[in-house]
Amino acid sequence: MTIAVAYKIAGDPRSAHVLDSGVVDWSGARLSISDDDAVAMRAARELGDALGTEVVGITLGPDSIGTPALRKNALSKGPDRLLVVSDDATTSWNSTAVGEALARVVQRDGTITALITGPGSTDEGSKMVSGVIAGALGWPSFQDVSAITTAGEDLLLTQHTGGQRREVRVTGPVVIAVTSDAAAVKVPAMKDILDAAKKPAQLLTAADLGDMEGRTLDPIARAVPPVQPRLHQILDGPGAVSELVGILDRRGLLPTAGSTGISGDDAAPQAAGTPAAEASAATGAAPEHAVWVITAGAAISPFLPALRRYDSVHVLALVPEGDKASESAQLPAFPDATSVQVITHASDVPPEALSAALTELVDAQPGDIVLVPNEPSERALGGEIAGRRGWPILTDVREVSAAHVVSGRFGAISLETYARAGVTFVGVIGSLPGTGACSGAAAGSGNALRAGGAPVVEVAAPAGAIAPARITAAEAEDVSERRLATATRVVGAGRGFAAKEDLRLFHELAEVLDAAEGATRPLAEGDAWLPRDSYVGLSGTVIAPDLYIAIGISGQPHHTAGVTDSGVIVVINNDPEAEMFEFCDYGIVGDLYTVLPELITLIRKRVAAPAPESR
């Protein structure tokens, strides 16, 4: 047995330059191994030590990644040896080609039985390559894994998905994408650096991997998305907080008296046969292509009407047998779907173990698109289907028309348009317009469980197509009360809070604002002060509320990329040089422990006051 870790040498997103044409220029970006991949390297090293086996690092990229300095840097972080595909021919490869190429490296080595990756690439924010590698290898894959232990030759994974913390026992080969807190990264000591110079690194070319022709996917158009101008108005002095509350009130961004507290709930999906749905269907062309939507519990109903406008919509829903309390009454009904297939499976079988069976059920043709919600289990399944079929991956799908698919790239600093003709895509749902659905939730919260719509066809997963993985324990995790992706108001917490108990001010502000609670990655995954699903950012949840208030947040690129579509951004920070101020409409430079109590008091008074016309 050999443990492998796949890492990427990429440019710092802060150094990316977007040209007027929409092309992203990385020529000035310094190449480095991302922090997330450093975590994966450490997790692989710890697993290798536990099993008494070697760790091999594998990577792929242009000629520039094969330098001795970059190889030495990687080897100092834990691997015993490297397999490096260094070839400029790879620069035009899409995510599917990269995943397949890395799978071929694994197969070429012949000893690797477990592959660990980081949560997603630093430059693209993609969380799909781990699934693509697994699909190309025919292995299962699991994302959002925060711990890996051993039980004999089996691996025990601690995974966070669907509002649960579950333990999964995997027998046989597997691909694992770990979270940012899966291991504590150590700064390489001098001995590590000296030892790295003695470790072997094998350089490969694209030709060593066999025929990789036709592995490019070129957009037919690129564009720079419109950037909302920010006011950059810094409020100061004793009346700054009062002035801010007045501004937010005049702009209609505060909740009204008697608010029902439903901000952030999914909008009710349009049922087939309603005037809105019929009008939508009437304005679109007759469906010529199909969209296949896959869910393992994530909410998908809100965006089905938008897809039905141009396409027939086929839903594939994975449902554990234990969820069927009364036959068909508990099976999800999707009124806006053309067809619904429910794949039932044993309750102790994780959805990720069903990718082979699911791939066979997706009868997609050229011009069709397979869509998955941006959730761990669904991303893994989508990546595996792409890897098994050789279909290209698109992340952050923002528009699906009869002829085109529009995808956000690199945190949506660029938009790329792809023609559907002759191509079958697998896409991760992003900000589909008019649906408010960017991210799923636990089963039952967004999927309308009601009569009507397409008939449900039950399909039992064939036993031979189920990977040897079992859920041995599961428990509900703390989750955000309101869904970030659809919230109209969001407050975000960062490192400016000195202690977990200080978040009482944050919770109180969210309550008086009737807002969803978000957080930077350290608070959601590292310190775990807030639920994991509260992580806001390019690798977490991308949000677009009417109002976003960032409290004690410095403004790292992955966070700002995840909030850039917000209507009004307010920043509260005691550091006047914090990068977050560059993205604000209104800012207060001050101590949050002084600003928040006053802000809470004034908003509470303003919300409780009668409306102007009744005064």
C-alpha positions as CSV (number, residue, x, y, z in Angstrom):
1,M,0.0,0.0,0.0
2,T,1.2,3.5,-0.9
3,I,-0.4,6.7,0.1
4,A,-0.4,9.5,-2.5
5,V,-1.1,13.2,-2.2
6,A,-2.1,15.2,-5.2
7,Y,-1.1,18.9,-4.9
8,K,-1.1,21.8,-7.2
9,I,1.5,24.5,-7.8
10,A,-0.6,27.6,-8.7
11,G,-0.4,31.3,-8.8
12,D,-1.6,33.5,-6.0
13,P,-5.2,34.7,-6.9
14,R,-4.3,38.2,-5.7
15,S,-1.8,38.5,-8.5
16,A,-4.2,37.4,-11.3
17,H,-4.9,40.2,-13.8
18,V,-8.1,40.1,-15.8
19,L,-7.7,41.6,-19.3
20,D,-10.5,43.5,-21.0
21,S,-11.2,40.4,-23.1
22,G,-12.0,38.4,-20.0
23,V,-8.8,36.3,-20.2
24,V,-7.1,35.9,-16.8
25,D,-3.4,36.6,-17.0
26,W,-1.4,34.6,-14.4
27,S,2.1,35.6,-15.8
28,G,2.8,37.9,-12.9
29,A,1.6,35.5,-10.2
30,R,4.1,33.8,-7.9
31,L,3.9,30.0,-8.0
32,S,3.5,28.2,-4.8
33,I,1.8,25.2,-3.1
34,S,-1.5,26.3,-1.6
35,D,-2.1,26.2,2.2
36,D,-4.9,23.7,1.6
37,D,-2.6,21.3,-0.3
38,A,-0.1,21.7,2.5
39,V,-2.8,20.4,4.9
40,A,-3.4,17.4,2.5
41,M,0.4,16.7,2.5
42,R,0.5,16.7,6.2
43,A,-2.6,14.4,6.5
44,A,-1.0,12.0,4.0
45,R,2.2,12.0,6.0
46,E,0.4,11.2,9.2
47,L,-1.6,8.4,7.5
48,G,1.5,7.0,5.9
49,D,3.2,6.9,9.3
50,A,0.2,5.2,10.9
51,L,0.2,2.5,8.2
52,G,4.0,2.3,8.0
53,T,4.1,3.0,4.3
54,E,5.6,5.6,2.0
55,V,3.9,8.8,0.8
56,V,4.3,9.9,-2.8
57,G,3.4,13.4,-4.0
58,I,1.9,13.8,-7.5
59,T,1.4,17.0,-9.4
60,L,0.8,18.3,-12.9
61,G,1.4,21.6,-14.7
62,P,3.6,23.5,-17.1
63,D,7.3,23.3,-17.4
64,S,7.8,25.9,-14.7
65,I,6.6,23.6,-11.9
66,G,9.4,21.1,-12.5
67,T,12.2,23.4,-11.0
68,P,14.5,21.9,-8.3
69,A,13.3,24.6,-5.9
70,L,9.6,23.7,-6.2
71,R,10.4,20.0,-6.0
72,K,12.5,20.5,-2.9
73,N,9.7,22.7,-1.3
74,A,7.1,19.9,-1.9
75,L,9.4,17.2,-0.6
76,S,10.1,19.1,2.6
77,K,6.4,19.0,3.4
78,G,6.2,15.2,3.9
79,P,6.3,13.1,0.7
80,D,9.0,10.5,0.4
81,R,9.2,10.9,-3.4
82,L,7.5,12.8,-6.2
83,L,5.9,12.1,-9.6
84,V,5.8,15.4,-11.5
85,V,4.2,15.8,-14.9
86,S,5.9,19.0,-16.1
87,D,4.8,19.9,-19.6
88,D,3.5,23.1,-21.2
89,A,1.1,21.0,-23.2
90,T,-1.0,20.7,-20.0
91,T,-1.8,24.4,-19.8
92,S,-4.8,23.9,-22.2
93,W,-6.2,20.9,-20.3
94,N,-9.6,21.2,-18.6
95,S,-10.4,19.8,-15.2
96,T,-11.5,16.5,-16.6
97,A,-8.2,16.1,-18.5
98,V,-6.2,17.0,-15.4
99,G,-8.1,14.5,-13.3
100,E,-7.7,11.7,-15.9
101,A,-4.0,12.5,-16.2
102,L,-3.4,12.3,-12.4
103,A,-5.4,9.0,-12.5
104,R,-3.0,7.7,-15.1
105,V,0.0,8.7,-12.9
106,V,-1.6,6.7,-10.1
107,Q,-2.0,3.7,-12.4
108,R,1.5,4.1,-13.7
109,D,2.9,3.9,-10.2
110,G,1.0,0.7,-9.5
111,T,1.3,0.7,-5.7
112,I,-1.1,3.6,-4.7
113,T,-4.3,2.6,-2.9
114,A,-5.3,5.9,-1.3
115,L,-5.1,9.4,-2.7
116,I,-5.5,12.5,-0.6
117,T,-6.2,16.0,-2.0
118,G,-6.9,19.4,-0.5
119,P,-10.5,20.8,-0.5
120,G,-10.0,22.7,-3.8
121,S,-7.6,24.4,-6.0
122,T,-6.4,27.8,-4.8
123,D,-6.5,29.5,-8.2
124,E,-9.8,28.2,-9.5
125,G,-11.7,27.4,-6.3
126,S,-12.7,24.1,-7.9
127,K,-13.7,21.2,-5.7
128,M,-14.2,18.7,-8.5
129,V,-10.8,17.3,-9.4
130,S,-10.8,14.7,-6.6
131,G,-14.0,13.2,-7.9
132,V,-12.8,13.2,-11.5
133,I,-9.6,11.3,-10.5
134,A,-11.7,8.8,-8.6
135,G,-14.1,8.4,-11.6
136,A,-11.2,7.8,-14.0
137,L,-9.8,5.2,-11.5
138,G,-13.2,3.6,-10.8
139,W,-12.7,4.4,-7.1
140,P,-15.1,6.1,-4.7
141,S,-14.3,9.6,-3.4
142,F,-15.3,11.5,-0.3
143,Q,-15.1,15.2,0.3
144,D,-15.1,17.4,3.4
145,V,-13.1,14.8,5.4
146,S,-11.7,16.3,8.6
147,A,-9.9,13.1,10.0
148,I,-8.5,9.8,8.7
149,T,-7.7,6.9,11.0
150,T,-7.1,3.2,10.4
151,A,-8.8,-0.1,11.3
152,G,-6.5,-2.8,10.0
153,E,-6.3,-2.1,6.3
154,D,-9.5,-0.2,6.2
155,L,-9.7,3.6,6.5
156,L,-12.1,5.4,8.9
157,L,-13.2,8.8,7.6
158,T,-14.8,11.6,9.6
159,Q,-16.9,13.4,7.0
160,H,-19.2,16.5,7.2
161,T,-22.0,16.5,4.7
162,G,-25.8,17.1,4.6
163,G,-25.8,18.6,8.1
164,Q,-24.2,15.4,9.6
165,R,-20.9,14.4,11.0
166,R,-20.6,10.8,10.0
167,E,-18.0,8.1,10.2
168,V,-17.4,6.1,7.0
169,R,-15.4,2.9,6.8
170,V,-13.8,2.3,3.4
171,T,-12.4,-1.0,2.2
172,G,-10.1,-0.8,-0.8
173,P,-8.8,2.1,-2.8
174,V,-10.3,5.6,-2.3
175,V,-9.8,9.3,-3.1
176,I,-10.2,11.6,-0.1
177,A,-10.5,15.4,-0.2
178,V,-9.7,16.8,3.3
179,T,-10.8,20.0,5.0
180,S,-8.5,22.8,5.9
181,D,-8.4,21.6,9.6
182,A,-7.7,17.9,8.8
183,A,-4.1,18.3,10.0
184,A,-1.8,20.8,11.7
185,V,0.7,22.0,9.1
186,K,4.3,22.2,10.4
187,V,6.8,24.7,9.1
188,P,9.6,22.5,7.6
189,A,12.6,22.3,9.9
190,M,16.1,22.6,8.6
191,K,16.4,18.8,8.7
192,D,13.3,18.5,6.6
193,I,14.8,20.9,4.0
194,L,18.1,19.1,3.9
195,D,16.5,15.7,3.7
196,A,14.3,16.9,0.8
197,A,17.3,17.4,-1.4
198,K,18.0,13.7,-1.1
199,K,14.6,12.4,-1.9
200,P,13.8,11.2,-5.5
201,A,11.6,13.1,-7.9
202,Q,10.6,11.6,-11.3
203,L,9.8,14.1,-14.0
204,L,7.2,13.0,-16.6
205,T,5.8,14.6,-19.7
206,A,2.4,14.5,-21.2
207,A,3.6,11.9,-23.7
208,D,4.4,9.5,-20.9
209,L,0.7,9.4,-20.0
210,G,-0.5,8.1,-23.4
211,D,-2.9,9.7,-25.8
212,M,-4.3,12.9,-24.3
213,E,-5.4,14.5,-27.5
214,G,-8.8,16.2,-27.6
215,R,-8.6,17.1,-23.9
216,T,-9.1,20.8,-24.4
217,L,-12.3,22.7,-24.0
218,D,-12.3,26.2,-25.3
219,P,-15.0,28.8,-24.6
220,I,-16.6,30.6,-27.4
221,A,-16.6,33.8,-25.5
222,R,-15.1,35.4,-22.4
223,A,-16.2,38.5,-20.5
224,V,-15.4,40.5,-17.5
225,P,-18.5,40.5,-15.3
226,P,-19.9,43.9,-14.4
227,V,-18.4,45.0,-11.1
228,Q,-20.7,46.8,-8.8
229,P,-19.1,50.2,-7.9
230,R,-18.5,50.6,-4.1
231,L,-19.0,53.8,-2.3
232,H,-16.0,53.4,0.0
233,Q,-17.6,55.8,2.5
234,I,-15.8,55.6,5.9
235,L,-18.0,56.8,8.7
236,D,-16.2,58.2,11.8
237,G,-16.7,60.2,14.9
238,P,-19.2,59.7,17.8
239,G,-22.2,59.6,15.5
240,A,-20.8,57.0,13.0
241,V,-23.0,54.1,14.1
242,S,-26.1,56.2,14.2
243,E,-25.3,57.5,10.7
244,L,-24.9,53.9,9.4
245,V,-28.2,52.8,10.8
246,G,-29.9,55.8,9.2
247,I,-28.4,55.0,5.9
248,L,-29.4,51.3,6.0
249,D,-32.9,52.3,7.1
250,R,-33.3,54.8,4.2
251,R,-32.0,52.2,1.7
252,G,-34.6,49.7,3.0
253,L,-32.0,47.2,4.2
254,L,-33.3,46.8,7.7
255,P,-36.0,44.3,8.7
256,T,-39.5,45.8,9.3
257,A,-41.4,45.6,12.5
258,G,-43.1,42.3,12.9
259,S,-40.6,40.5,10.7
260,T,-41.4,36.8,10.3
261,G,-37.8,35.9,10.4
262,I,-37.8,34.1,7.1
263,S,-34.9,35.8,5.4
264,G,-32.7,33.2,4.0
265,D,-35.5,30.6,3.5
266,D,-35.9,29.2,0.0
267,A,-38.4,30.9,-2.2
268,A,-41.3,28.7,-2.9
269,P,-40.6,26.8,-6.1
270,Q,-43.0,27.4,-9.0
271,A,-45.2,24.4,-9.5
272,A,-45.8,23.2,-13.0
273,G,-49.2,24.5,-14.2
274,T,-49.0,27.8,-12.3
275,P,-49.2,31.0,-14.4
276,A,-45.6,31.8,-13.7
277,A,-44.4,28.4,-14.8
278,E,-46.6,28.5,-17.9
279,A,-45.4,32.0,-18.8
280,S,-41.8,30.8,-18.4
281,A,-42.4,27.8,-20.7
282,A,-44.1,30.0,-23.2
283,T,-41.2,32.4,-23.6
284,G,-38.6,29.7,-24.1
285,A,-38.0,27.4,-27.0
286,A,-39.3,23.8,-27.1
287,P,-36.8,21.7,-25.2
288,E,-34.2,20.2,-27.5
289,H,-31.7,19.1,-24.9
290,A,-31.9,17.6,-21.4
291,V,-30.6,18.6,-18.0
292,W,-29.9,15.8,-15.5
293,V,-30.0,17.0,-11.9
294,I,-28.5,14.8,-9.2
295,T,-29.2,15.1,-5.5
296,A,-28.3,13.0,-2.5
297,G,-30.4,15.2,-0.2
298,A,-29.5,18.7,-1.3
299,A,-32.3,21.1,-2.2
300,I,-32.9,21.4,-6.0
301,S,-36.5,22.4,-6.4
302,P,-35.9,26.2,-6.5
303,F,-33.9,26.1,-9.7
304,L,-35.8,23.5,-11.7
305,P,-38.3,26.1,-13.2
306,A,-35.4,28.1,-14.7
307,L,-33.9,24.9,-16.2
308,R,-37.3,23.7,-17.6
309,R,-37.6,26.8,-19.8
310,Y,-35.1,25.4,-22.4
311,D,-34.7,21.7,-21.5
312,S,-36.4,18.6,-20.4
313,V,-35.3,18.1,-16.8
314,H,-34.5,14.6,-15.4
315,V,-34.0,14.3,-11.7
316,L,-32.0,11.5,-10.1
317,A,-32.5,11.5,-6.3
318,L,-30.6,9.1,-4.0
319,V,-32.8,8.2,-1.0
320,P,-31.8,5.9,1.9
321,E,-34.3,3.2,2.6
322,G,-34.8,4.5,6.2
323,D,-36.2,7.8,4.8
324,K,-39.2,6.1,3.3
325,A,-41.6,6.1,6.2
326,S,-44.7,5.4,4.2
327,E,-43.9,4.3,0.7
328,S,-44.4,7.0,-1.9
329,A,-45.5,9.7,0.6
330,Q,-41.9,10.3,1.7
331,L,-40.4,10.2,-1.7
332,P,-39.5,13.6,-3.1
333,A,-41.8,15.0,-5.7
334,F,-40.4,17.6,-8.1
335,P,-43.3,19.3,-10.0
336,D,-41.0,21.0,-12.5
337,A,-39.2,17.9,-13.5
338,T,-39.8,15.9,-16.7
339,S,-38.9,12.7,-15.0
340,V,-37.9,11.6,-11.6
341,Q,-35.9,8.5,-10.7
342,V,-35.3,7.7,-7.1
343,I,-32.4,5.4,-6.4
344,T,-33.0,3.7,-3.1
345,H,-30.1,2.3,-1.1
346,A,-29.4,0.9,2.4
347,S,-29.2,3.5,5.1
348,D,-25.6,2.6,6.0
349,V,-24.4,3.1,2.4
350,P,-23.0,6.6,1.7
351,P,-24.3,8.1,-1.6
352,E,-20.7,8.4,-2.8
353,A,-20.6,4.6,-3.0
354,L,-23.2,4.6,-5.7
355,S,-21.4,6.6,-8.4
356,A,-21.0,3.5,-10.8
357,A,-24.7,2.8,-10.7
358,L,-25.6,6.5,-11.0
359,T,-23.3,6.9,-14.1
360,E,-25.2,4.1,-15.9
361,L,-28.6,5.9,-15.2
362,V,-27.4,9.2,-16.6
363,D,-28.4,8.7,-20.3
364,A,-27.0,12.1,-21.3
365,Q,-26.5,12.9,-25.0
366,P,-24.3,15.5,-26.7
367,G,-25.8,18.9,-25.8
368,D,-27.1,17.7,-22.5
369,I,-25.8,18.9,-19.1
370,V,-25.5,17.1,-15.8
371,L,-25.9,19.5,-12.9
372,V,-25.1,18.9,-9.2
373,P,-25.6,21.2,-6.2
374,N,-22.5,22.7,-4.5
375,E,-22.5,20.2,-1.7
376,P,-19.9,17.6,-0.7
377,S,-21.7,14.3,-1.7
378,E,-23.1,15.8,-4.9
379,R,-19.8,17.3,-6.0
380,A,-18.1,13.9,-5.5
381,L,-20.8,12.2,-7.5
382,G,-20.6,14.8,-10.3
383,G,-16.9,14.6,-10.5
384,E,-16.9,10.8,-10.6
385,I,-19.5,10.8,-13.4
386,A,-17.3,13.2,-15.4
387,G,-14.3,11.1,-14.8
388,R,-16.0,7.8,-15.8
389,R,-17.5,9.3,-19.0
390,G,-14.7,11.7,-19.9
391,W,-17.1,14.7,-19.8
392,P,-15.8,18.2,-19.2
393,I,-16.5,19.9,-15.8
394,L,-17.8,23.4,-15.4
395,T,-17.9,25.0,-12.0
396,D,-20.1,27.9,-10.9
397,V,-22.7,27.4,-13.6
398,R,-24.6,30.7,-13.9
399,E,-26.7,30.4,-17.0
400,V,-28.1,27.5,-19.0
401,S,-29.8,28.5,-22.2
402,A,-30.8,26.5,-25.2
403,A,-27.5,26.9,-26.9
404,H,-25.0,28.0,-24.3
405,V,-23.7,27.4,-20.7
406,V,-22.1,30.3,-18.8
407,S,-19.6,29.5,-16.1
408,G,-17.8,31.7,-13.5
409,R,-14.1,31.2,-13.4
410,F,-11.5,32.0,-10.7
411,G,-14.1,33.2,-8.3
412,A,-16.2,34.7,-11.1
413,I,-13.5,37.3,-12.0
414,S,-14.1,36.1,-15.5
415,L,-17.2,34.6,-17.2
416,E,-16.8,32.0,-19.9
417,T,-19.5,30.9,-22.4
418,Y,-19.5,27.4,-23.9
419,A,-21.5,26.1,-26.8
420,R,-23.7,23.1,-25.9
421,A,-23.7,21.6,-29.4
422,G,-22.0,18.3,-29.5
423,V,-20.8,18.4,-25.9
424,T,-22.1,16.8,-22.7
425,F,-21.1,18.8,-19.6
426,V,-21.1,18.1,-15.9
427,G,-21.7,21.4,-14.0
428,V,-21.8,22.6,-10.4
429,I,-24.7,24.9,-9.8
430,G,-23.7,28.5,-9.1
431,S,-25.8,31.7,-9.2
432,L,-28.6,30.7,-11.6
433,P,-30.5,33.9,-12.1
434,G,-33.9,34.3,-10.5
435,T,-33.8,31.1,-8.4
436,G,-31.9,32.1,-5.3
437,A,-30.4,28.6,-5.2
438,C,-26.7,28.4,-5.0
439,S,-26.2,25.8,-2.4
440,G,-28.2,22.9,-1.1
441,A,-29.3,21.9,2.4
442,A,-30.3,18.7,4.2
443,A,-33.0,16.5,2.7
444,G,-36.5,17.6,3.2
445,S,-35.8,21.3,3.7
446,G,-35.9,22.4,0.0
447,N,-37.3,19.5,-1.9
448,A,-41.0,19.9,-2.1
449,L,-42.5,16.7,-0.6
450,R,-45.9,17.0,-2.2
451,A,-48.1,15.4,-4.8
452,G,-48.1,16.4,-8.5
453,G,-45.4,16.7,-11.2
454,A,-43.7,13.8,-13.0
455,P,-44.3,10.3,-11.8
456,V,-41.6,8.9,-9.5
457,V,-39.8,5.8,-10.7
458,E,-38.0,3.8,-8.0
459,V,-34.8,2.1,-8.9
460,A,-32.9,-0.1,-6.5
461,A,-29.1,0.3,-6.8
462,P,-27.6,-3.0,-8.0
463,A,-25.4,-4.5,-5.3
464,G,-22.5,-5.1,-7.6
465,A,-22.3,-1.4,-8.4
466,I,-21.9,-0.3,-4.8
467,A,-18.4,0.5,-3.6
468,P,-17.3,-1.1,-0.3
469,A,-17.9,1.8,2.0
470,R,-20.3,1.9,5.0
471,I,-21.5,4.6,7.4
472,T,-20.7,3.3,10.9
473,A,-21.9,6.3,12.9
474,A,-23.7,9.6,12.2
475,E,-24.9,12.5,14.2
476,A,-26.5,15.8,13.4
477,E,-24.1,18.8,13.4
478,D,-24.8,22.4,14.3
479,V,-25.9,24.1,11.1
480,S,-26.9,27.6,10.3
481,E,-30.5,28.3,11.0
482,R,-30.8,30.3,7.8
483,R,-29.3,29.3,4.5
484,L,-26.5,31.6,3.5
485,A,-26.9,31.2,-0.3
486,T,-30.4,32.5,-0.3
487,A,-30.3,35.0,2.6
488,T,-31.2,38.7,2.0
489,R,-29.1,39.8,4.9
490,V,-25.8,38.2,6.2
491,V,-23.5,39.1,9.0
492,G,-20.0,37.6,8.8
493,A,-17.5,37.1,11.7
494,G,-13.7,37.0,11.4
495,R,-10.6,36.8,13.5
496,G,-11.4,40.2,15.1
497,F,-13.4,38.3,17.7
498,A,-10.9,37.4,20.5
499,A,-12.9,34.5,22.1
500,K,-15.8,32.3,21.2
501,E,-17.9,33.7,24.0
502,D,-17.6,37.1,22.4
503,L,-19.7,35.9,19.5
504,R,-22.8,36.6,21.6
505,L,-22.6,40.1,20.1
506,F,-22.5,38.6,16.7
507,H,-25.4,36.4,17.3
508,E,-27.4,39.2,18.8
509,L,-26.8,41.4,15.7
510,A,-27.8,38.6,13.4
511,E,-31.0,38.2,15.4
512,V,-32.0,41.9,15.4
513,L,-31.2,42.1,11.6
514,D,-33.0,38.8,10.9
515,A,-29.8,37.8,9.1
516,A,-28.0,34.6,8.3
517,E,-24.7,34.0,10.0
518,G,-21.5,33.6,8.0
519,A,-17.8,33.3,9.0
520,T,-14.3,33.1,7.6
521,R,-12.8,29.7,7.3
522,P,-10.8,29.7,10.6
523,L,-13.9,30.3,12.7
524,A,-15.9,27.6,10.8
525,E,-13.3,24.9,10.2
526,G,-10.3,25.7,12.3
527,D,-11.6,26.9,15.7
528,A,-15.1,25.6,15.0
529,W,-16.7,28.5,16.8
530,L,-19.5,28.5,14.2
531,P,-21.1,25.7,12.2
532,R,-19.1,24.4,9.2
533,D,-21.8,25.4,6.8
534,S,-21.3,29.1,7.8
535,Y,-18.0,29.3,6.0
536,V,-18.3,32.1,3.4
537,G,-15.8,32.2,0.5
538,L,-14.8,30.9,-2.8
539,S,-14.2,27.4,-1.2
540,G,-17.2,27.7,1.0
541,T,-20.6,29.3,0.2
542,V,-20.7,32.1,-2.3
543,I,-23.3,34.7,-1.3
544,A,-25.2,37.6,-2.9
545,P,-27.4,39.1,-0.2
546,D,-28.9,42.6,-0.3
547,L,-26.7,43.5,2.8
548,Y,-23.5,42.0,4.0
549,I,-21.9,43.2,7.2
550,A,-18.3,42.0,7.7
551,I,-17.1,42.2,11.3
552,G,-13.4,41.7,12.2
553,I,-12.6,40.3,8.7
554,S,-9.3,41.2,7.2
555,G,-10.3,40.5,3.5
556,Q,-8.4,37.5,2.2
557,P,-9.1,36.9,-1.6
558,H,-11.0,33.7,-1.1
559,H,-13.4,35.5,1.2
560,T,-13.9,38.6,-0.9
561,A,-14.4,36.5,-4.0
562,G,-17.3,34.8,-2.2
563,V,-19.1,38.1,-1.3
564,T,-18.4,40.3,-4.3
565,D,-22.0,40.0,-5.6
566,S,-23.5,41.4,-2.4
567,G,-25.7,44.5,-2.8
568,V,-24.3,46.6,0.0
569,I,-21.2,45.7,2.0
570,V,-20.5,47.2,5.4
571,V,-17.2,46.6,7.1
572,I,-16.4,47.0,10.8
573,N,-12.7,46.6,11.7
574,N,-10.3,48.3,14.0
575,D,-7.5,48.1,11.4
576,P,-7.8,51.0,8.9
577,E,-5.5,49.1,6.5
578,A,-7.7,45.9,6.4
579,E,-8.1,44.9,2.8
580,M,-11.9,44.4,3.4
581,F,-12.3,48.1,3.4
582,E,-11.4,48.1,-0.3
583,F,-14.7,46.2,-1.0
584,C,-17.0,48.2,1.2
585,D,-19.8,50.7,0.6
586,Y,-19.8,51.8,4.2
587,G,-17.1,51.2,6.8
588,I,-16.5,52.0,10.5
589,V,-12.9,51.9,11.8
590,G,-13.4,50.9,15.4
591,D,-13.4,48.3,18.1
592,L,-16.2,45.8,17.4
593,Y,-16.7,45.5,21.2
594,T,-17.7,49.1,21.2
595,V,-19.4,49.4,17.8
596,L,-21.6,46.3,18.0
597,P,-23.5,47.0,21.3
598,E,-24.4,50.5,19.9
599,L,-25.3,49.1,16.5
600,I,-27.5,46.4,18.0
601,T,-29.3,48.9,20.3
602,L,-30.0,51.4,17.5
603,I,-31.2,48.7,15.0
604,R,-33.5,47.3,17.6
605,K,-35.0,50.7,18.2
606,R,-35.4,51.4,14.5
607,V,-37.0,48.1,13.8
608,A,-39.4,48.4,16.7
609,A,-40.5,51.9,15.6
610,P,-43.7,52.3,13.6
611,A,-43.5,52.8,9.9
612,P,-43.2,56.5,8.8
613,E,-46.7,56.6,7.3
614,S,-48.3,55.5,10.6
615,R,-46.4,57.9,12.9
